């Protein structure tokens, strides 16, 4: 069976490049040819930067992964993708909004936008499934699941980019004061994190994973294999009306049974219990200026990631919106997007013209 090629939109590469160019003046040190090196069947664009800044283009996932690594080295921050995604959505930052930003502004509610989280994943990649739900309790709680394709090579940068994206887009709403995304479970594997730091290695000892610096005798990080509790969530009408095409957790009779971050010590002998690894000895992996912290109690190697989304909003003044005004505002945004698409196609034609000239 032929392995599926994994793709992403240049909306995500534009997020990283925008942040680097705005915050690191002068020569950035980006090696554009290296981004496309070794990719069969994909021709390196004549102007790689312009291509990667055009949100209508698509590139193989390996381009984004290499760009994340280069941006981390330039900034000296392992969490650069998080800061880039969050800063990308400052209102009025760009002259032409993307179609995603138009949709978000039309919905005019971050919770409504999150209901369609599965459409983000399918419209911006072919390897990521997103699913959201609300949990009723003393207060309304909102959650997002994220499940990456097993061949996607999940990285620290991918988690940071997703978390920053979810905290960033609510900035488009004037009534939003702050949004925080809390990582409760991570599909990210301890082995994958360790591979991003060449001086460290990971080994398995019984039901534990041990991460050590190659030159050190004592372990840097230790994680214990644990079974996770689950909880049943009643789905509200909105989530039943818009079921995701690519589901992380399938509903049954209006409910879903989801993983929690609580450890169930009574079920470790059962073969059908979902397992993960919990950090029992915290530590920090480092390479030059880059570092990653394994915090005590955090869960890794889960079958999917679970994020809790916390909203803090200002009281919105009551304002009557006329339908005609709404139509005009939406039309203006769509015309701006059409202008953006026109510019993209014109650049593509220019690329082809230059290519023919070079060939001759």
C-alpha positions as CSV (number, residue, x, y, z in Angstrom):
1,X,0.0,0.0,0.0
2,X,1.4,3.4,-1.0
3,X,2.1,5.8,1.9
4,X,-0.1,8.8,1.9
5,X,1.6,12.2,1.2
6,X,0.9,14.6,4.1
7,X,0.1,18.2,3.2
8,X,-0.6,21.5,4.9
9,X,-1.7,24.9,3.7
10,X,0.8,27.8,3.6
11,X,-1.5,29.6,6.0
12,X,0.6,27.9,8.7
13,X,3.9,28.7,7.1
14,X,2.8,32.3,6.8
15,X,2.2,32.4,10.5
16,X,5.8,31.4,11.3
17,X,7.4,33.6,8.6
18,X,5.3,36.7,9.6
19,X,6.5,36.4,13.2
20,X,10.1,35.9,12.3
21,X,10.2,38.8,10.0
22,X,8.4,41.1,12.4
23,X,10.5,40.2,15.5
24,X,13.9,39.4,14.2
25,X,15.1,42.2,12.0
26,X,18.0,41.9,9.6
27,X,19.2,38.6,8.1
28,X,17.0,35.9,9.4
29,X,19.2,33.0,8.4
30,X,16.4,31.0,6.9
31,X,17.6,28.4,4.6
32,X,14.8,28.2,2.0
33,X,16.4,25.5,-0.2
34,X,16.7,23.2,2.8
35,X,12.9,23.4,3.4
36,X,12.3,21.7,0.0
37,X,15.3,19.4,0.0
38,X,14.6,15.7,-0.7
39,X,10.9,16.1,-1.5
40,X,10.1,13.9,-4.5
41,X,7.5,15.2,-7.0
42,X,7.5,18.8,-5.6
43,X,9.4,21.4,-7.5
44,X,11.0,24.1,-5.4
45,X,9.3,27.5,-6.1
46,X,11.4,30.1,-7.9
47,X,10.5,32.5,-5.0
48,X,10.1,30.2,-1.9
49,X,9.4,33.0,0.5
50,X,6.5,34.5,-1.6
51,X,5.2,31.0,-2.1
52,X,5.2,30.2,1.6
53,X,3.6,33.5,2.5
54,X,0.6,32.9,0.1
55,X,-2.2,31.3,2.3
56,X,-3.8,29.7,-0.8
57,X,-0.8,27.4,-1.5
58,X,-0.1,24.0,-0.2
59,X,3.2,22.2,0.7
60,X,4.2,18.8,2.0
61,X,4.2,18.6,5.8
62,X,8.0,18.1,5.9
63,X,8.3,21.8,4.7
64,X,6.5,23.0,7.8
65,X,8.4,20.7,10.1
66,X,11.8,22.0,8.8
67,X,10.5,25.6,9.0
68,X,9.5,25.1,12.6
69,X,13.0,23.8,13.5
70,X,14.7,26.7,11.7
71,X,12.5,29.2,13.4
72,X,13.3,27.6,16.8
73,X,17.1,28.0,16.2
74,X,16.7,31.6,15.0
75,X,14.6,32.7,18.0
76,X,16.3,30.4,20.5
77,X,12.8,29.4,21.8
78,X,11.3,26.0,21.5
79,X,7.9,27.6,21.9
80,X,8.3,30.0,18.9
81,X,5.4,28.4,17.1
82,X,3.0,29.1,20.0
83,X,4.0,32.8,20.1
84,X,3.8,33.1,16.3
85,X,0.3,31.7,16.1
86,X,-1.0,33.8,18.9
87,X,0.4,37.0,17.6
88,X,-0.9,36.3,14.0
89,X,-4.5,37.2,14.9
90,X,-4.0,40.7,16.2
91,X,-6.8,42.7,14.7
92,X,-5.9,45.0,11.7
93,X,-2.5,43.4,11.3
94,X,-3.0,42.4,7.7
95,X,-4.8,44.3,4.9
96,X,-6.5,41.2,3.4
97,X,-8.1,38.7,5.8
98,X,-8.0,35.0,5.0
99,X,-11.2,33.1,4.4
100,X,-10.8,31.5,7.8
101,X,-10.8,34.9,9.5
102,X,-13.8,35.9,7.5
103,X,-15.7,32.9,8.7
104,X,-14.6,33.5,12.3
105,X,-15.8,37.1,12.2
106,X,-19.1,36.2,10.7
107,X,-19.8,33.7,13.4
108,X,-18.9,36.4,16.0
109,X,-18.5,33.9,18.8
110,X,-15.4,31.9,19.7
111,X,-17.5,28.9,21.0
112,X,-19.4,28.8,17.7
113,X,-16.1,28.8,15.8
114,X,-14.7,26.0,18.0
115,X,-17.8,23.8,17.2
116,X,-16.5,23.7,13.6
117,X,-12.9,22.8,14.8
118,X,-13.0,19.6,12.7
119,X,-13.4,21.7,9.6
120,X,-10.2,23.6,10.5
121,X,-8.2,20.4,10.5
122,X,-9.6,19.1,7.3
123,X,-9.4,22.4,5.5
124,X,-5.8,23.1,6.5
125,X,-4.2,19.6,6.4
126,X,-4.9,16.0,5.4
127,X,-3.4,14.5,8.5
128,X,-5.1,16.2,11.5
129,X,-8.5,15.4,13.1
130,X,-10.0,17.9,15.5
131,X,-13.1,17.5,17.6
132,X,-14.7,19.7,20.2
133,X,-17.3,19.3,23.0
134,X,-18.8,21.1,25.9
135,X,-18.9,19.8,29.4
136,X,-21.8,20.8,31.6
137,X,-21.1,21.5,35.3
138,X,-20.9,24.3,37.7
139,X,-19.8,26.3,34.7
140,X,-19.6,25.6,31.0
141,X,-16.3,24.1,30.0
142,X,-15.0,23.7,26.4
143,X,-12.6,21.1,25.1
144,X,-10.8,20.2,21.9
145,X,-9.4,16.8,20.9
146,X,-6.5,16.6,18.4
147,X,-5.4,13.5,16.7
148,X,-2.5,13.5,14.2
149,X,-2.0,10.9,11.6
150,X,0.4,8.2,12.9
151,X,2.8,9.0,10.0
152,X,2.8,12.8,10.7
153,X,5.8,12.6,13.0
154,X,4.3,14.7,15.8
155,X,6.6,17.4,17.1
156,X,6.8,19.9,19.9
157,X,6.3,22.6,17.3
158,X,3.0,21.1,16.1
159,X,1.5,21.1,19.6
160,X,2.7,24.7,20.2
161,X,1.3,25.9,16.8
162,X,-2.1,24.3,17.5
163,X,-2.3,25.8,21.0
164,X,-1.3,29.2,19.9
165,X,-3.8,29.1,17.0
166,X,-6.6,28.3,19.4
167,X,-5.6,31.1,21.8
168,X,-5.0,33.5,18.9
169,X,-8.1,33.5,16.7
170,X,-10.4,34.7,19.6
171,X,-8.4,38.0,19.5
172,X,-10.4,38.8,16.4
173,X,-13.4,39.4,18.6
174,X,-13.4,42.8,20.3
175,X,-15.2,41.4,23.4
176,X,-12.6,38.7,24.0
177,X,-10.2,39.7,26.7
178,X,-8.1,36.5,27.0
179,X,-8.2,32.8,25.9
180,X,-6.1,30.1,27.5
181,X,-5.6,26.6,26.3
182,X,-4.6,24.0,28.9
183,X,-2.9,20.8,27.8
184,X,-4.5,17.9,29.7
185,X,-3.4,15.0,27.6
186,X,-0.8,14.9,24.8
187,X,-0.6,12.5,21.9
188,X,3.0,13.8,21.6
189,X,5.4,10.9,22.5
190,X,8.3,11.2,24.9
191,X,10.4,9.5,22.3
192,X,9.5,12.1,19.7
193,X,10.5,15.0,22.0
194,X,13.8,13.3,22.9
195,X,14.7,13.0,19.2
196,X,14.6,16.8,18.9
197,X,17.5,16.9,21.4
198,X,20.4,14.8,19.9
199,X,22.4,14.7,23.2
200,X,19.6,12.7,24.9
201,X,18.3,9.2,24.5
202,X,15.3,7.3,25.8
203,X,15.2,3.7,27.0
204,X,12.4,1.4,28.3
205,X,12.8,-0.3,31.7
206,X,9.8,-2.4,32.7
207,X,6.8,0.0,32.8
208,X,9.0,3.1,32.7
209,X,10.6,5.3,30.1
210,X,14.0,6.8,31.1
211,X,15.4,9.9,29.3
212,X,19.1,10.6,30.0
213,X,21.8,12.8,28.6
214,X,24.3,10.5,26.9
215,X,27.2,11.9,28.9
216,X,25.4,11.7,32.3
217,X,24.9,8.7,34.6
218,X,21.7,9.8,36.3
219,X,18.4,10.0,34.4
220,X,17.1,13.4,33.4
221,X,13.4,12.4,33.2
222,X,11.4,9.4,34.1
223,X,7.8,8.5,33.1
224,X,5.7,5.7,34.3
225,X,3.2,3.7,32.3
226,X,-0.3,4.4,33.5
227,X,-3.9,3.6,32.6
228,X,-6.3,6.5,32.2
229,X,-9.8,6.9,33.5
230,X,-12.6,7.9,31.1
231,X,-15.7,9.9,31.5
232,X,-19.0,10.0,29.6
233,X,-20.1,13.4,28.1
234,X,-23.7,14.2,27.0
235,X,-23.4,16.0,23.7
236,X,-25.5,19.2,23.2
237,X,-27.7,19.8,20.2
238,X,-25.1,21.8,18.3
239,X,-22.6,19.0,18.4
240,X,-25.1,16.4,17.4
241,X,-26.3,18.5,14.4
242,X,-22.7,19.0,13.1
243,X,-20.9,15.7,13.5
244,X,-17.3,15.7,12.3
245,X,-16.5,13.9,9.0
246,X,-13.3,12.6,10.7
247,X,-14.1,11.7,14.2
248,X,-11.6,11.3,17.1
249,X,-14.2,9.8,19.5
250,X,-17.4,8.4,18.0
251,X,-20.7,9.3,19.7
252,X,-23.1,6.6,20.9
253,X,-26.6,7.4,21.8
254,X,-25.8,11.1,22.1
255,X,-22.8,10.5,24.3
256,X,-19.0,10.2,23.9
257,X,-16.7,8.4,26.3
258,X,-13.4,10.4,26.5
259,X,-10.0,10.0,28.1
260,X,-9.2,12.1,31.2
261,X,-5.9,13.0,32.8
262,X,-6.8,11.0,35.9
263,X,-4.8,7.8,36.5
264,X,-6.8,4.6,37.3
265,X,-4.6,2.4,39.4
266,X,-7.2,-0.4,39.7
267,X,-7.3,-1.2,36.0
268,X,-3.6,-1.6,35.1
269,X,-4.0,-5.4,34.6
270,X,-6.8,-5.1,32.0
271,X,-5.7,-5.4,28.4
272,X,-8.3,-3.1,27.0
273,X,-7.5,-0.1,29.2
274,X,-6.0,3.0,27.3
275,X,-2.4,3.5,28.4
276,X,-0.1,6.5,28.4
277,X,3.0,7.7,30.2
278,X,3.0,10.1,33.2
279,X,6.0,12.1,34.2
280,X,7.1,11.0,37.7
281,X,10.6,12.6,37.7
282,X,10.5,16.0,36.0
283,X,13.4,17.4,34.1
284,X,14.6,19.7,31.3
285,X,16.1,18.7,28.0
286,X,18.4,21.4,26.4
287,X,20.5,22.0,23.4
288,X,22.2,25.4,23.3
289,X,19.5,28.1,23.8
290,X,16.6,25.6,23.2
291,X,15.0,23.7,26.0
292,X,11.9,21.6,26.8
293,X,10.5,21.0,30.2
294,X,8.9,17.7,31.2
295,X,6.7,18.8,34.1
296,X,5.6,16.4,36.9
297,X,2.3,14.7,36.4
298,X,1.9,15.6,32.7
299,X,0.6,12.8,30.4
300,X,2.3,11.9,27.1
301,X,1.9,9.1,24.5
302,X,-1.9,9.2,24.7
303,X,-4.0,8.1,21.7
304,X,-5.0,11.7,21.2
305,X,-4.5,15.1,22.8
306,X,-7.1,16.8,24.9
307,X,-7.1,20.6,25.5
308,X,-9.3,22.6,27.9
309,X,-10.2,26.1,26.5
310,X,-10.8,28.9,29.0
311,X,-12.5,32.1,27.8
312,X,-12.3,35.5,29.6
313,X,-14.6,38.1,28.0
314,X,-15.5,41.7,28.5
315,X,-19.2,42.6,28.9
316,X,-20.4,43.3,25.3
317,X,-22.5,46.4,24.9
318,X,-26.0,45.7,23.6
319,X,-26.1,46.7,19.9
320,X,-28.8,46.1,17.3
321,X,-27.3,44.8,14.1
322,X,-29.4,45.4,11.0
323,X,-29.4,42.6,8.4
324,X,-28.4,45.0,5.6
325,X,-25.4,46.2,7.6
326,X,-24.4,42.6,8.2
327,X,-24.7,41.7,4.5
328,X,-22.5,44.7,3.5
329,X,-19.9,43.8,6.1
330,X,-19.8,40.1,5.0
331,X,-19.7,41.1,1.3
332,X,-16.8,43.5,1.9
333,X,-14.8,40.7,3.6
334,X,-15.5,38.2,0.8
335,X,-14.5,40.8,-1.9
336,X,-11.3,41.3,0.0
337,X,-10.7,37.6,0.0
338,X,-11.4,37.5,-3.8
339,X,-8.7,40.2,-4.2
340,X,-6.3,38.0,-2.2
341,X,-7.1,35.0,-4.4
342,X,-6.6,37.1,-7.6
343,X,-3.1,38.2,-6.4
344,X,-2.3,34.6,-5.6
345,X,-3.2,33.5,-9.1
346,X,-1.3,36.4,-10.7
347,X,1.8,35.4,-8.8
348,X,1.4,31.8,-9.9
349,X,1.2,32.9,-13.5
350,X,4.3,35.0,-13.0
351,X,6.2,32.0,-11.5
352,X,5.3,29.9,-14.6
353,X,6.5,32.6,-17.0
354,X,9.8,32.9,-15.1
355,X,10.1,29.1,-15.2
356,X,9.7,29.0,-19.0
357,X,12.2,31.8,-19.4
358,X,14.8,29.8,-17.3
359,X,14.1,26.7,-19.3
360,X,14.7,28.4,-22.6
